[in-house]
Amino acid sequence: MMGNSKWIPVIFIFCSVILSGNGWGDTAKNASGPASPDSGTLAVIDGKPITMDVFKAEMARRRGEFDAQRKGELLDSMVRSELLFAAAKNEKYENDPEVIA
């Protein structure tokens, strides 16, 4: 049970972001759509692009058939993950000894 305690701060920030919307919204202002139709960039979150190559690699990793709806859900999931990571980074959780342990 002791090993699970390192996840408490991560879970806390996740819940805080979801429930309050404040951290999410602050970071979300840095999220944008594609730079241009030809760029191969699907979204940019806090300066980090989600490219078509990264998206295709994630589809391959997850396997299965991807219709338009499932592709949209995957991209939404990838964007949410990057937003959560950016929010945790902004709160400096990567330096928290309990998270590192």
C-alpha positions, 0 to 999 in steps of 0.5 A: 500500500505504501507504493501507492502513496506516490500517486496521491498528489497526481490524483489530487491534481487531476481531480482539482483540475477536473472539478475546478476547471481553473488549472485546466482552463489556464493550460487550455488557453495554450491548446490550439488546433492544427497550424495548417492543413498541410503541416501534419500537426493535429494540435499544439498543447503548451507548445508541444505538437501532436503530429499525425505521426504520433497520432498514427503510432498511438492508433497502432499501439492501441490496435483495432479499427478506428472510424471517425468517431474513435479517431476523434475520441483518441485525439481528445484523449491525447489532448487531455493527457497533454493538458493534464501533464502540462498542468502537473508540470506547471504545479512543479509536481515533477520535483515533488519527492513523493511523486518521484519516489 
